[in-house]
Amino acid sequence: MKKGLLTVLALGLVLFLAACGGSDNGNSGDTGGANSDSSETTGNELNITASNFEFDQDKYTVTAGEEVSVSLANEEGRHGMAIDEFDVNIEGEGEATFTPEEPGEYTVYCSVPCGEGHADMQSTLVVE
């Protein structure tokens, strides 16, 4: 009897976790993974994940004149993130804030030598 109950509970837990594991971003066709054109932002808060040898988005969009909070997490390897025009340089995991005043496109790049693909590890910050 106990084995049967444990099996039912385990199966119920697996189904519950599977149902809760999906993305609720409203974009059924967008996985939100690498090379996506949409960014994971809340207001002007950027949550960037770095792996070998790419950032989780090709493009991040923020609003000019508003403070931006950016946090970097390393999923695979050790990376950094820099945006020269805003004096942002996070080495490893960390956070930074800055206020972009001028609309435009700015290069986001890995600031920690991370291996053979380091030179190609770039993304774009779009300030609107």
C-alpha positions in Angstrom: 0.0 0.0 0.0 2.8 2.4 0.9 4.7 1.8 -2.3 1.6 2.5 -4.4 0.9 5.7 -2.5 4.6 6.8 -2.9 4.4 6.1 -6.6 1.3 8.2 -7.1 2.8 11.0 -5.1 6.0 10.9 -7.1 4.1 10.9 -10.4 2.0 13.8 -9.2 5.1 15.8 -8.2 6.7 15.1 -11.6 3.6 16.3 -13.4 3.4 19.4 -11.2 7.0 20.4 -11.8 6.7 19.8 -15.5 3.7 22.1 -15.7 5.5 24.8 -13.7 8.7 24.6 -15.7 7.5 26.5 -18.8 8.1 30.1 -19.7 5.2 32.6 -19.2 6.5 35.4 -21.4 3.6 35.4 -23.8 5.8 34.5 -26.8 4.9 30.9 -27.7 7.4 30.9 -30.6 10.3 32.4 -28.7 12.4 30.3 -26.4 14.2 33.3 -25.0 17.5 31.5 -25.5 20.7 32.6 -27.2 20.5 34.6 -30.4 17.0 35.9 -29.7 16.2 39.5 -30.5 14.2 40.1 -27.3 15.8 40.8 -24.0 14.9 39.7 -20.5 14.1 43.1 -18.9 11.9 44.4 -16.2 11.7 48.2 -16.7 15.4 49.1 -17.1 16.7 46.0 -15.3 18.8 43.7 -17.4 19.5 40.1 -16.2 22.2 38.9 -18.5 23.5 35.3 -18.6 26.9 34.5 -20.2 28.0 31.1 -21.4 30.7 29.9 -23.7 30.9 32.0 -26.0 27.7 34.1 -26.1 25.3 36.2 -24.1 21.8 35.0 -23.7 20.5 37.7 -26.1 21.7 39.4 -29.3 20.0 42.6 -28.3 19.0 44.3 -25.0 16.7 47.4 -25.1 16.5 50.1 -22.5 15.0 53.6 -22.2 17.2 56.7 -22.5 17.4 59.0 -19.5 16.5 56.3 -17.0 18.8 54.4 -14.7 19.7 50.9 -15.8 20.5 48.1 -13.4 22.4 45.2 -15.0 23.3 41.9 -13.4 25.6 39.3 -15.0 25.5 35.6 -14.2 27.9 33.0 -15.6 26.2 29.8 -16.7 29.2 28.2 -18.3 32.8 29.4 -18.0 34.0 32.6 -16.5 33.0 35.8 -18.3 32.6 39.5 -17.9 30.5 42.2 -19.5 31.5 45.7 -20.5 30.0 48.7 -22.2 32.7 51.3 -22.8 30.4 54.3 -23.4 28.9 53.9 -19.9 32.0 52.9 -18.0 30.4 49.5 -17.2 32.8 46.6 -16.5 31.6 43.5 -14.6 34.3 40.9 -14.3 32.8 37.5 -13.3 29.4 37.7 -11.8 28.1 41.0 -10.4 26.0 44.1 -10.9 26.3 47.7 -12.1 24.1 50.7 -12.7 24.3 53.5 -15.3 22.1 56.1 -17.0 22.3 56.2 -20.8 21.3 59.7 -21.9 21.8 59.4 -25.7 19.6 57.0 -27.8 21.7 54.7 -30.0 23.3 51.2 -30.3 26.2 50.3 -28.1 28.4 47.2 -28.1 28.2 44.9 -25.1 31.2 42.5 -25.0 33.0 40.0 -22.7 35.7 41.7 -20.7 37.3 38.5 -19.3 39.5 36.5 -21.7 37.4 33.3 -21.8 38.9 31.2 -24.6 38.9 30.7 -28.3 35.5 32.3 -28.9 36.2 35.4 -26.7 36.6 37.9 -29.6 33.2 37.0 -31.0 31.3 37.3 -27.6 29.3 40.4 -28.3 25.8 41.7 -28.1 24.1 45.1 -28.6 22.5 47.5 -26.1 19.8 49.5 -27.8 18.9 52.8 -26.0 15.6 54.2 -27.2 
